[in-house]
């Protein structure tokens, strides 16, 4: 896709990919702020009826730091999966006004196509939103962030994520793969 300043200066939104594989969309969603502002980055979320609840949350988390574009077979989802979709949309509505004022950073470095862990942080003047995806590998990773005074799990609310201070930032454990979480870090 063409993503350049001349085109983006004339458009409100830019589709980031037509990728439907949730594991392959994570590095795209995490890297897209290198080319498109978060408020312009249309990130597609495709929850499917055959997806586990962790996969639905993974899919939805990919879109939360961009501009949510929801697709998939939503009416066929289980009530629990639909609740995760509704929760994600509610979280997005809560944070979307902050996105135009946020600057991106990558607490695990820019993502590679096959990385087992991927992270994108959007820093605002008052808070940091941190999306972290686990696609495999060890259950714990260390994120290079300034140690926050407060860490809240924004999505999914039933996450089994465990966050602990670490000398190099923040240690995050996600017990299952694939899984993802959106955190709010406050100084």
N, CA and C atoms as an extended XYZ file, in Angstrom:
561
Properties=species:S:1:pos:R:3:atomname:S:1:resname:S:1:resid:I:1 pbc="F F F"
N         0.829       -1.180        0.000 N   UNK     1
C         0.000        0.000        0.000 CA  UNK     1
C         0.871        1.239        0.000 C   UNK     1
N         0.339        2.281       -0.549 N   UNK     2
C         1.067        3.540       -0.585 CA  UNK     2
C         0.781        4.325        0.688 C   UNK     2
N         1.826        4.604        1.434 N   UNK     3
C         1.718        5.434        2.628 CA  UNK     3
C         2.814        6.470        2.571 C   UNK     3
N         2.473        7.657        2.129 N   UNK     4
C         3.442        8.745        2.123 CA  UNK     4
C         2.749       10.015        2.594 C   UNK     4
N         3.556       10.986        3.004 N   UNK     5
C         2.989       12.192        3.598 CA  UNK     5
C         2.064       12.936        2.641 C   UNK     5
N         2.406       12.979        1.363 N   UNK     6
C         1.565       13.701        0.406 CA  UNK     6
C         0.152       13.128        0.377 C   UNK     6
N         0.044       11.818        0.335 N   UNK     7
C        -1.273       11.193        0.307 CA  UNK     7
C        -1.967       11.317        1.671 C   UNK     7
N        -1.219       11.007        2.739 N   UNK     8
C        -1.821       11.017        4.069 CA  UNK     8
C        -2.251       12.414        4.504 C   UNK     8
N        -1.627       13.453        3.983 N   UNK     9
C        -2.040       14.808        4.332 CA  UNK     9
C        -3.415       15.142        3.764 C   UNK     9
N        -3.890       14.350        2.800 N   UNK    10
C        -5.183       14.577        2.169 CA  UNK    10
C        -6.271       13.613        2.656 C   UNK    10
N        -5.893       12.627        3.445 N   UNK    11
C        -6.824       11.564        3.849 CA  UNK    11
C        -7.001       11.530        5.362 C   UNK    11
N        -8.195       11.115        5.790 N   UNK    12
C        -8.449       10.963        7.216 CA  UNK    12
C        -8.032        9.599        7.740 C   UNK    12
N        -8.055        8.608        6.863 N   UNK    13
C        -7.801        7.242        7.317 CA  UNK    13
C        -7.071        6.475        6.221 C   UNK    13
N        -6.220        5.541        6.648 N   UNK    14
C        -5.465        4.687        5.728 CA  UNK    14
C        -5.545        3.259        6.247 C   UNK    14
N        -6.044        2.357        5.427 N   UNK    15
C        -6.048        0.947        5.808 CA  UNK    15
C        -4.617        0.463        5.934 C   UNK    15
N        -4.321       -0.252        6.996 N   UNK    16
C        -2.951       -0.700        7.245 CA  UNK    16
C        -2.636       -2.042        6.605 C   UNK    16
N        -3.632       -2.867        6.376 N   UNK    17
C        -3.408       -4.171        5.759 CA  UNK    17
C        -4.747       -4.845        5.544 C   UNK    17
N        -4.743       -5.844        4.662 N   UNK    18
C        -5.921       -6.709        4.558 CA  UNK    18
C        -5.616       -8.071        5.174 C   UNK    18
N        -4.554       -8.129        5.957 N   UNK    19
C        -4.144       -9.364        6.633 CA  UNK    19
C        -5.236       -9.818        7.594 C   UNK    19
N        -5.617      -11.088        7.530 N   UNK    20
C        -6.638      -11.616        8.428 CA  UNK    20
C        -6.088      -12.605        9.445 C   UNK    20
N        -4.835      -12.981        9.319 N   UNK    21
C        -4.200      -13.883       10.279 CA  UNK    21
C        -3.811      -13.067       11.501 C   UNK    21
N        -4.419      -13.364       12.631 N   UNK    22
C        -4.217      -12.533       13.823 CA  UNK    22
C        -2.754      -12.465       14.231 C   UNK    22
N        -2.015      -13.547       14.129 N   UNK    23
C        -0.606      -13.544       14.533 CA  UNK    23
C         0.237      -12.680       13.604 C   UNK    23
N        -0.122      -12.631       12.330 N   UNK    24
C         0.651      -11.842       11.368 CA  UNK    24
C         0.256      -10.362       11.384 C   UNK    24
N        -0.945      -10.057       11.884 N   UNK    25
C        -1.346       -8.649       11.950 CA  UNK    25
C        -0.647       -7.921       13.092 C   UNK    25
N        -0.274       -8.632       14.153 N   UNK    26
C         0.346       -7.979       15.313 CA  UNK    26
C         1.587       -7.163       14.943 C   UNK    26
N         2.558       -7.700       14.179 N   UNK    27
C         3.711       -6.854       13.847 CA  UNK    27
C         3.351       -5.690       12.924 C   UNK    27
N         2.337       -5.867       12.111 N   UNK    28
C         1.888       -4.769       11.254 CA  UNK    28
C         1.300       -3.656       12.118 C   UNK    28
N         0.401       -4.019       13.013 N   UNK    29
C        -0.231       -3.032       13.893 CA  UNK    29
C         0.798       -2.316       14.760 C   UNK    29
N         1.798       -3.055       15.229 N   UNK    30
C         2.812       -2.448       16.091 CA  UNK    30
C         3.758       -1.536       15.324 C   UNK    30
N         4.033       -1.840       14.069 N   UNK    31
C         4.989       -1.052       13.293 CA  UNK    31
C         4.349        0.101       12.529 C   UNK    31
N         3.049        0.085       12.367 N   UNK    32
C         2.394        1.074       11.507 CA  UNK    32
C         2.646        2.530       11.928 C   UNK    32
N         2.861        2.852       13.215 N   UNK    33
C         3.147        4.260       13.529 CA  UNK    33
C         4.461        4.783       12.936 C   UNK    33
N         5.257        3.919       12.331 N   UNK    34
C         6.450        4.404       11.624 CA  UNK    34
C         6.062        5.112       10.335 C   UNK    34
N         4.830        4.873        9.844 N   UNK    35
C         4.406        5.441        8.564 CA  UNK    35
C         3.121        6.252        8.633 C   UNK    35
N         2.269        5.974        9.611 N   UNK    36
C         0.944        6.585        9.686 CA  UNK    36
C         0.669        6.992       11.134 C   UNK    36
N         0.036        8.132       11.331 N   UNK    37
C        -0.332        8.528       12.689 CA  UNK    37
C        -1.381        7.557       13.236 C   UNK    37
N        -1.388        7.332       14.552 N   UNK    38
C        -2.347        6.379       15.112 CA  UNK    38
C        -3.800        6.673       14.745 C   UNK    38
N        -4.168        7.960       14.738 N   UNK    39
C        -5.563        8.296       14.446 CA  UNK    39
C        -5.928        8.083       12.980 C   UNK    39
N        -4.947        7.947       12.092 N   UNK    40
C        -5.209        7.676       10.681 CA  UNK    40
C        -5.098        6.185       10.347 C   UNK    40
N        -4.521        5.405       11.227 N   UNK    41
C        -4.190        4.010       10.933 CA  UNK    41
C        -5.383        3.090       11.160 C   UNK    41
N        -6.060        2.739       10.094 N   UNK    42
C        -7.191        1.807       10.176 CA  UNK    42
C        -6.641        0.400       10.366 C   UNK    42
N        -6.818       -0.129       11.558 N   UNK    43
C        -6.350       -1.484       11.868 CA  UNK    43
C        -7.571       -2.380       11.952 C   UNK    43
N        -7.599       -3.376       11.095 N   UNK    44
C        -8.738       -4.285       11.003 CA  UNK    44
C        -8.691       -5.324       12.107 C   UNK    44
N        -9.825       -5.579       12.714 N   UNK    45
C        -9.981       -6.652       13.696 CA  UNK    45
C       -11.018       -7.618       13.138 C   UNK    45
N       -10.617       -8.868       13.006 N   UNK    46
C       -11.454       -9.904       12.393 CA  UNK    46
C       -11.734      -11.045       13.367 C   UNK    46
N       -12.429      -10.837       14.476 N   UNK    47
C       -12.708      -11.979       15.355 CA  UNK    47
C       -13.605      -12.994       14.644 C   UNK    47
N       -13.257      -14.263       14.800 N   UNK    48
C       -13.982      -15.335       14.120 CA  UNK    48
C       -14.603      -16.294       15.130 C   UNK    48
N       -15.720      -16.932       14.780 N   UNK    49
C       -16.388      -17.849       15.705 CA  UNK    49
C       -15.504      -18.995       16.175 C   UNK    49
N       -14.569      -19.426       15.337 N   UNK    50
C       -13.699      -20.545       15.727 CA  UNK    50
C       -12.531      -20.109       16.610 C   UNK    50
N       -12.360      -18.807       16.831 N   UNK    51
C       -11.273      -18.307       17.664 CA  UNK    51
C       -11.543      -18.572       19.142 C   UNK    51
N       -10.469      -18.866       19.877 N   UNK    52
C       -10.569      -18.959       21.336 CA  UNK    52
C       -10.782      -17.551       21.888 C   UNK    52
N       -11.137      -17.452       23.146 N   UNK    53
C       -11.305      -16.133       23.767 CA  UNK    53
C        -9.984      -15.366       23.772 C   UNK    53
N        -8.863      -16.058       23.994 N   UNK    54
C        -7.552      -15.396       23.923 CA  UNK    54
C        -7.286      -14.861       22.525 C   UNK    54
N        -7.677      -15.599       21.499 N   UNK    55
C        -7.473      -15.148       20.128 CA  UNK    55
C        -8.362      -13.949       19.794 C   UNK    55
N        -9.582      -13.946       20.294 N   UNK    56
C       -10.454      -12.787       20.077 CA  UNK    56
C        -9.836      -11.550       20.736 C   UNK    56
N        -9.362      -11.689       21.968 N   UNK    57
C        -8.732      -10.562       22.660 CA  UNK    57
C        -7.461      -10.124       21.933 C   UNK    57
N        -6.677      -11.068       21.421 N   UNK    58
C        -5.470      -10.765       20.661 CA  UNK    58
C        -5.820       -9.936       19.434 C   UNK    58
N        -6.834      -10.376       18.706 N   UNK    59
C        -7.290       -9.677       17.508 CA  UNK    59
C        -7.738       -8.257       17.834 C   UNK    59
N        -8.543       -8.122       18.856 N   UNK    60
C        -9.066       -6.807       19.211 CA  UNK    60
C        -7.965       -5.883       19.741 C   UNK    60
N        -7.027       -6.419       20.519 N   UNK    61
C        -5.935       -5.610       21.056 CA  UNK    61
C        -5.098       -5.015       19.934 C   UNK    61
N        -4.994       -5.718       18.821 N   UNK    62
C        -4.203       -5.214       17.695 CA  UNK    62
C        -4.738       -3.893       17.162 C   UNK    62
N        -6.023       -3.660       17.280 N   UNK    63
C        -6.638       -2.463       16.707 CA  UNK    63
C        -6.741       -1.290       17.677 C   UNK    63
N        -6.532       -1.501       18.957 N   UNK    64
C        -6.853       -0.477       19.947 CA  UNK    64
C        -5.952        0.753       19.911 C   UNK    64
N        -4.728        0.649       19.412 N   UNK    65
C        -3.853        1.818       19.347 CA  UNK    65
C        -3.793        2.404       17.943 C   UNK    65
N        -4.800        2.088       17.163 N   UNK    66
C        -4.970        2.671       15.841 CA  UNK    66
C        -6.386        3.186       15.734 C   UNK    66
N        -6.983        2.959       14.602 N   UNK    67
C        -8.381        3.334       14.389 CA  UNK    67
C        -9.129        2.042       14.103 C   UNK    67
N        -9.914        1.598       15.060 N   UNK    68
C       -10.560        0.288       14.988 CA  UNK    68
C       -11.456        0.184       13.760 C   UNK    68
N       -11.210       -0.849       12.969 N   UNK    69
C       -12.081       -1.233       11.865 CA  UNK    69
C       -12.474       -2.680       12.124 C   UNK    69
N       -13.744       -2.869       12.457 N   UNK    70
C       -14.237       -4.165       12.904 CA  UNK    70
C       -14.894       -4.910       11.759 C   UNK    70
N       -14.517       -6.166       11.616 N   UNK    71
C       -15.090       -7.021       10.592 CA  UNK    71
C       -15.181       -8.432       11.164 C   UNK    71
N       -15.374       -9.408       10.311 N   UNK    72
C       -15.492      -10.774       10.790 CA  UNK    72
C       -16.947      -11.180       10.907 C   UNK    72
N       -17.148      -12.342       11.467 N   UNK    73
C       -18.511      -12.876       11.605 CA  UNK    73
C       -18.997      -12.650       13.045 C   UNK    73
N       -19.157      -11.402       13.401 N   UNK    74
C       -19.506      -11.001       14.765 CA  UNK    74
C       -20.793      -11.670       15.263 C   UNK    74
N       -21.863      -11.725       14.465 N   UNK    75
C       -23.096      -12.337       14.975 CA  UNK    75
C       -22.944      -13.822       15.331 C   UNK    75
N       -21.941      -14.481       14.764 N   UNK    76
C       -21.745      -15.905       15.033 CA  UNK    76
C       -20.852      -16.168       16.240 C   UNK    76
N       -20.299      -15.123       16.853 N   UNK    77
C       -19.443      -15.303       18.025 CA  UNK    77
C       -20.256      -15.776       19.214 C   UNK    77
N       -19.595      -16.471       20.128 N   UNK    78
C       -20.252      -16.860       21.379 CA  UNK    78
C       -20.539      -15.596       22.188 C   UNK    78
N       -21.440      -15.663       23.135 N   UNK    79
C       -21.700      -14.482       23.966 CA  UNK    79
C       -20.440      -13.967       24.670 C   UNK    79
N       -19.559      -14.868       25.118 N   UNK    80
C       -18.325      -14.454       25.788 CA  UNK    80
C       -17.396      -13.719       24.816 C   UNK    80
N       -17.303      -14.224       23.597 N   UNK    81
C       -16.457      -13.582       22.591 CA  UNK    81
C       -17.031      -12.222       22.195 C   UNK    81
N       -18.353      -12.148       22.025 N   UNK    82
C       -18.978      -10.854       21.703 CA  UNK    82
C       -18.751       -9.853       22.825 C   UNK    82
N       -18.771      -10.333       24.069 N   UNK    83
C       -18.512       -9.446       25.205 CA  UNK    83
C       -17.091       -8.875       25.128 C   UNK    83
N       -16.124       -9.673       24.685 N   UNK    84
C       -14.755       -9.179       24.513 CA  UNK    84
C       -14.683       -8.106       23.426 C   UNK    84
N       -15.443       -8.290       22.361 N   UNK    85
C       -15.492       -7.290       21.291 CA  UNK    85
C       -16.109       -6.000       21.824 C   UNK    85
N       -17.230       -6.106       22.528 N   UNK    86
C       -17.876       -4.915       23.102 CA  UNK    86
C       -16.944       -4.204       24.078 C   UNK    86
N       -16.236       -4.989       24.907 N   UNK    87
C       -15.299       -4.401       25.862 CA  UNK    87
C       -14.184       -3.646       25.135 C   UNK    87
N       -13.650       -4.237       24.076 N   UNK    88
C       -12.583       -3.583       23.309 CA  UNK    88
C       -13.066       -2.265       22.716 C   UNK    88
N       -14.253       -2.257       22.153 N   UNK    89
C       -14.786       -1.033       21.553 CA  UNK    89
C       -14.987        0.033       22.644 C   UNK    89
N       -15.447       -0.371       23.807 N   UNK    90
C       -15.623        0.585       24.908 CA  UNK    90
C       -14.277        1.166       25.352 C   UNK    90
N       -13.247        0.335       25.440 N   UNK    91
C       -11.911        0.818       25.803 CA  UNK    91
C       -11.405        1.781       24.732 C   UNK    91
N       -11.593        1.422       23.478 N   UNK    92
C       -11.164        2.297       22.389 CA  UNK    92
C       -11.844        3.667       22.495 C   UNK    92
N       -13.135        3.681       22.751 N   UNK    93
C       -13.849        4.949       22.879 CA  UNK    93
C       -13.295        5.777       24.046 C   UNK    93
N       -12.823        5.100       25.083 N   UNK    94
C       -12.265        5.781       26.250 CA  UNK    94
C       -10.910        6.430       25.938 C   UNK    94
N       -10.099        5.792       25.093 N   UNK    95
C        -8.736        6.275       24.876 CA  UNK    95
C        -8.528        7.015       23.559 C   UNK    95
N        -9.459        6.934       22.636 N   UNK    96
C        -9.209        7.438       21.275 CA  UNK    96
C        -8.898        8.929       21.214 C   UNK    96
N        -9.412        9.729       22.129 N   UNK    97
C        -9.112       11.167       22.110 CA  UNK    97
C        -7.638       11.438       22.435 C   UNK    97
N        -6.976       10.502       23.111 N   UNK    98
C        -5.555       10.663       23.440 CA  UNK    98
C        -4.634       10.321       22.267 C   UNK    98
N        -5.099        9.500       21.340 N   UNK    99
C        -4.216        8.982       20.289 CA  UNK    99
C        -3.592       10.057       19.400 C   UNK    99
N        -4.321       11.111       19.015 N   UNK   100
C        -3.677       12.135       18.168 CA  UNK   100
C        -2.537       12.886       18.856 C   UNK   100
N        -2.451       12.799       20.166 N   UNK   101
C        -1.426       13.517       20.925 CA  UNK   101
C        -0.299       12.594       21.382 C   UNK   101
N        -0.313       11.351       20.926 N   UNK   102
C         0.626       10.344       21.412 CA  UNK   102
C         1.822       10.192       20.481 C   UNK   102
N         2.940        9.877       21.086 N   UNK   103
C         4.151        9.569       20.339 CA  UNK   103
C         4.476        8.089       20.526 C   UNK   103
N         4.794        7.383       19.444 N   UNK   104
C         5.048        5.954       19.555 CA  UNK   104
C         6.461        5.639       20.045 C   UNK   104
N         6.572        4.502       20.707 N   UNK   105
C         7.876        3.931       21.041 CA  UNK   105
C         7.705        2.412       21.048 C   UNK   105
N         8.822        1.712       21.016 N   UNK   106
C         8.784        0.247       20.894 CA  UNK   106
C         9.631       -0.359       22.003 C   UNK   106
N         9.003       -0.703       23.141 N   UNK   107
C         9.729       -1.200       24.316 CA  UNK   107
C        10.469       -2.519       24.105 C   UNK   107
N        10.204       -3.207       23.014 N   UNK   108
C        10.942       -4.424       22.667 CA  UNK   108
C        11.690       -4.236       21.347 C   UNK   108
N        11.790       -3.006       20.883 N   UNK   109
C        12.372       -2.719       19.581 CA  UNK   109
C        11.312       -2.831       18.502 C   UNK   109
N        11.635       -2.333       17.304 N   UNK   110
C        10.688       -2.471       16.195 CA  UNK   110
C        10.433       -3.952       15.939 C   UNK   110
N         9.184       -4.311       15.670 N   UNK   111
C         8.870       -5.728       15.530 CA  UNK   111
C         9.420       -6.347       14.253 C   UNK   111
N         9.798       -7.594       14.376 N   UNK   112
C        10.152       -8.411       13.220 CA  UNK   112
C         9.001       -9.371       12.961 C   UNK   112
N         8.956       -9.870       11.763 N   UNK   113
C         7.837      -10.716       11.340 CA  UNK   113
C         7.624      -11.927       12.238 C   UNK   113
N         8.695      -12.514       12.757 N   UNK   114
C         8.577      -13.746       13.532 CA  UNK   114
C         8.817      -13.581       15.031 C   UNK   114
N         8.874      -12.370       15.539 N   UNK   115
C         9.115      -12.171       16.973 CA  UNK   115
C         8.036      -12.853       17.809 C   UNK   115
N         8.431      -13.553       18.882 N   UNK   116
C         7.425      -14.167       19.751 CA  UNK   116
C         6.682      -13.138       20.602 C   UNK   116
N         7.339      -12.034       20.936 N   UNK   117
C         6.741      -10.947       21.702 CA  UNK   117
C         6.856       -9.657       20.889 C   UNK   117
N         5.792       -8.850       20.926 N   UNK   118
C         5.749       -7.576       20.211 CA  UNK   118
C         5.127       -6.552       21.152 C   UNK   118
N         5.629       -5.317       21.106 N   UNK   119
C         5.060       -4.276       21.966 CA  UNK   119
C         5.074       -2.927       21.248 C   UNK   119
N         4.028       -2.171       21.470 N   UNK   120
C         3.912       -0.797       20.986 CA  UNK   120
C         3.419        0.060       22.135 C   UNK   120
N         4.139        1.145       22.397 N   UNK   121
C         3.715        2.110       23.409 CA  UNK   121
C         3.352        3.415       22.724 C   UNK   121
N         2.280        4.027       23.166 N   UNK   122
C         1.918        5.377       22.731 CA  UNK   122
C         1.956        6.254       23.975 C   UNK   122
N         2.892        7.201       23.953 N   UNK   123
C         3.110        8.078       25.099 CA  UNK   123
C         2.369        9.385       24.906 C   UNK   123
N         1.516        9.722       25.874 N   UNK   124
C         0.833       11.010       25.893 CA  UNK   124
C         1.457       11.833       27.024 C   UNK   124
N         1.112       13.102       27.138 N   UNK   125
C         1.682       13.894       28.229 CA  UNK   125
C         1.366       13.343       29.624 C   UNK   125
N         0.274       12.610       29.779 N   UNK   126
C        -0.119       12.158       31.116 CA  UNK   126
C        -0.107       10.645       31.326 C   UNK   126
N        -0.046        9.876       30.250 N   UNK   127
C        -0.129        8.424       30.388 CA  UNK   127
C         0.544        7.746       29.205 C   UNK   127
N         0.823        6.475       29.368 N   UNK   128
C         1.343        5.648       28.280 CA  UNK   128
C         0.396        4.482       28.088 C   UNK   128
N        -0.009        4.263       26.852 N   UNK   129
C        -0.782        3.074       26.502 CA  UNK   129
C         0.188        2.081       25.895 C   UNK   129
N         0.162        0.865       26.393 N   UNK   130
C         1.124       -0.151       25.986 CA  UNK   130
C         0.390       -1.418       25.565 C   UNK   130
N         0.472       -1.727       24.264 N   UNK   131
C        -0.090       -2.976       23.748 CA  UNK   131
C         1.044       -3.991       23.646 C   UNK   131
N         0.793       -5.185       24.164 N   UNK   132
C         1.806       -6.243       24.137 CA  UNK   132
C         1.137       -7.515       23.651 C   UNK   132
N         1.789       -8.150       22.673 N   UNK   133
C         1.292       -9.394       22.101 CA  UNK   133
C         2.300      -10.503       22.384 C   UNK   133
N         1.814      -11.646       22.826 N   UNK   134
C         2.657      -12.835       22.952 CA  UNK   134
C         2.179      -13.835       21.917 C   UNK   134
N         3.071      -14.177       20.983 N   UNK   135
C         2.735      -15.161       19.955 CA  UNK   135
C         3.367      -16.510       20.249 C   UNK   135
N         4.264      -16.580       21.206 N   UNK   136
C         4.953      -17.817       21.559 CA  UNK   136
C         6.108      -17.496       22.476 C   UNK   136
N         7.036      -18.446       22.606 N   UNK   137
C         8.221      -18.231       23.424 CA  UNK   137
C         7.931      -18.306       24.912 C   UNK   137
N         8.876      -17.783       25.684 N   UNK   138
C         8.757      -17.775       27.144 CA  UNK   138
C         7.514      -16.994       27.574 C   UNK   138
N         7.012      -17.295       28.765 N   UNK   139
C         5.777      -16.656       29.224 CA  UNK   139
C         6.001      -15.257       29.793 C   UNK   139
N         7.262      -14.854       29.977 N   UNK   140
C         7.563      -13.536       30.543 CA  UNK   140
C         8.550      -12.805       29.646 C   UNK   140
N         8.331      -11.506       29.516 N   UNK   141
C         9.264      -10.640       28.802 CA  UNK   141
C         9.504       -9.398       29.640 C   UNK   141
N        10.599       -8.698       29.345 N   UNK   142
C        10.910       -7.451       30.037 CA  UNK   142
C        10.795       -6.304       29.053 C   UNK   142
N         9.952       -5.354       29.392 N   UNK   143
C         9.676       -4.198       28.539 CA  UNK   143
C        10.517       -3.020       28.986 C   UNK   143
N        11.183       -2.388       28.049 N   UNK   144
C        12.039       -1.250       28.327 CA  UNK   144
C        11.179        0.013       28.432 C   UNK   144
N        10.638        0.233       29.622 N   UNK   145
C         9.815        1.413       29.887 CA  UNK   145
C        10.282        2.040       31.200 C   UNK   145
N         9.998        3.320       31.349 N   UNK   146
C        10.255        3.966       32.628 CA  UNK   146
C         9.329        3.344       33.650 C   UNK   146
N         9.890        2.991       34.800 N   UNK   147
C         9.080        2.304       35.799 CA  UNK   147
C         7.873        3.159       36.203 C   UNK   147
N         6.676        2.661       35.914 N   UNK   148
C         5.475        3.441       36.248 CA  UNK   148
C         5.086        3.274       37.712 C   UNK   148
N         4.402        4.270       38.246 N   UNK   149
C         3.868        4.165       39.600 CA  UNK   149
C         2.596        3.329       39.599 C   UNK   149
N         1.891        3.353       38.481 N   UNK   150
C         0.610        2.660       38.404 CA  UNK   150
C         0.494        1.961       37.055 C   UNK   150
N         0.087        0.691       37.086 N   UNK   151
C        -0.142       -0.090       35.870 CA  UNK   151
C        -1.560       -0.651       35.945 C   UNK   151
N        -2.369       -0.315       34.947 N   UNK   152
C        -3.729       -0.837       34.863 CA  UNK   152
C        -3.868       -1.681       33.601 C   UNK   152
N        -4.521       -2.819       33.734 N   UNK   153
C        -4.879       -3.608       32.560 CA  UNK   153
C        -6.178       -3.025       32.020 C   UNK   153
N        -6.110       -2.415       30.839 N   UNK   154
C        -7.308       -1.854       30.228 CA  UNK   154
C        -8.099       -2.905       29.461 C   UNK   154
N        -7.359       -3.827       28.813 N   UNK   155
C        -8.028       -4.826       27.984 CA  UNK   155
C        -7.128       -6.036       27.819 C   UNK   155
N        -7.707       -7.227       27.882 N   UNK   156
C        -9.047       -7.548       28.349 CA  UNK   156
C        -9.099       -7.514       29.874 C   UNK   156
N       -10.230       -7.159       30.413 N   UNK   157
C       -10.351       -6.996       31.865 CA  UNK   157
C       -10.138       -8.308       32.619 C   UNK   157
N       -10.353       -9.440       31.948 N   UNK   158
C       -10.157      -10.736       32.602 CA  UNK   158
C        -8.775      -11.325       32.331 C   UNK   158
N        -7.843      -10.487       31.886 N   UNK   159
C        -6.499      -10.947       31.536 CA  UNK   159
C        -5.803      -11.568       32.737 C   UNK   159
N        -4.995      -12.572       32.452 N   UNK   160
C        -4.166      -13.213       33.465 CA  UNK   160
C        -2.776      -12.567       33.510 C   UNK   160
N        -2.629      -11.403       32.902 N   UNK   161
C        -1.341      -10.707       32.861 CA  UNK   161
C        -0.860      -10.379       34.266 C   UNK   161
N         0.455      -10.542       34.460 N   UNK   162
C         1.104      -10.171       35.715 CA  UNK   162
C         2.216       -9.196       35.376 C   UNK   162
N         2.165       -8.003       35.980 N   UNK   163
C         3.178       -6.966       35.760 CA  UNK   163
C         3.942       -6.753       37.052 C   UNK   163
N         5.274       -6.736       36.933 N   UNK   164
C         6.123       -6.518       38.101 CA  UNK   164
C         7.259       -5.591       37.732 C   UNK   164
N         7.693       -4.755       38.676 N   UNK   165
C         8.852       -3.908       38.404 CA  UNK   165
C        10.080       -4.774       38.094 C   UNK   165
N        10.934       -4.265       37.241 N   UNK   166
C        12.160       -4.955       36.855 CA  UNK   166
C        13.244       -3.891       36.731 C   UNK   166
N        14.497       -4.205       37.034 N   UNK   167
C        15.554       -3.182       36.917 CA  UNK   167
C        15.631       -2.517       35.547 C   UNK   167
N        15.222       -3.220       34.494 N   UNK   168
C        15.256       -2.647       33.148 CA  UNK   168
C        13.903       -2.123       32.689 C   UNK   168
N        12.922       -2.061       33.571 N   UNK   169
C        11.608       -1.557       33.182 CA  UNK   169
C        10.475       -2.288       33.857 C   UNK   169
N         9.780       -3.103       33.078 N   UNK   170
C         8.588       -3.785       33.559 CA  UNK   170
C         8.604       -5.223       33.056 C   UNK   170
N         8.487       -6.177       33.965 N   UNK   171
C         8.378       -7.584       33.587 CA  UNK   171
C         6.898       -7.906       33.419 C   UNK   171
N         6.558       -8.484       32.273 N   UNK   172
C         5.179       -8.829       31.972 CA  UNK   172
C         5.093      -10.317       31.693 C   UNK   172
N         4.162      -10.970       32.367 N   UNK   173
C         3.896      -12.385       32.129 CA  UNK   173
C         2.512      -12.522       31.526 C   UNK   173
N         2.442      -13.206       30.397 N   UNK   174
C         1.181      -13.620       29.787 CA  UNK   174
C         1.241      -15.136       29.709 C   UNK   174
N         0.421      -15.834       30.497 N   UNK   175
C         0.570      -17.281       30.622 CA  UNK   175
C         0.249      -18.090       29.364 C   UNK   175
N        -0.553      -17.551       28.456 N   UNK   176
C        -0.925      -18.324       27.275 CA  UNK   176
C        -0.466      -17.615       26.003 C   UNK   176
N        -0.330      -18.403       24.957 N   UNK   177
C         0.009      -17.851       23.640 CA  UNK   177
C        -0.894      -18.517       22.610 C   UNK   177
N        -1.508      -17.749       21.724 N   UNK   178
C        -1.376      -16.306       21.628 CA  UNK   178
C        -2.242      -15.604       22.672 C   UNK   178
N        -1.744      -14.487       23.131 N   UNK   179
C        -2.527      -13.614       24.002 CA  UNK   179
C        -1.979      -12.200       23.871 C   UNK   179
N        -2.776      -11.252       24.296 N   UNK   180
C        -2.375       -9.847       24.207 CA  UNK   180
C        -3.057       -9.068       25.321 C   UNK   180
N        -2.490       -7.914       25.580 N   UNK   181
C        -3.031       -7.065       26.633 CA  UNK   181
C        -2.761       -5.607       26.266 C   UNK   181
N        -3.656       -4.735       26.688 N   UNK   182
C        -3.442       -3.295       26.595 CA  UNK   182
C        -3.344       -2.763       28.018 C   UNK   182
N        -2.218       -2.129       28.302 N   UNK   183
C        -1.972       -1.589       29.638 CA  UNK   183
C        -1.988       -0.062       29.588 C   UNK   183
N        -2.321        0.529       30.734 N   UNK   184
C        -2.165        1.966       30.920 CA  UNK   184
C        -1.109        2.153       32.003 C   UNK   184
N        -0.035        2.875       31.665 N   UNK   185
C         1.037        3.153       32.611 CA  UNK   185
C         0.974        4.620       32.975 C   UNK   185
N         0.992        4.893       34.267 N   UNK   186
C         0.961        6.280       34.731 CA  UNK   186
C         2.121        6.529       35.677 C   UNK   186
N         2.736        7.711       35.564 N   UNK   187
C         3.888        8.011       36.432 CA  UNK   187
C         3.483        8.191       37.875 C   UNK   187
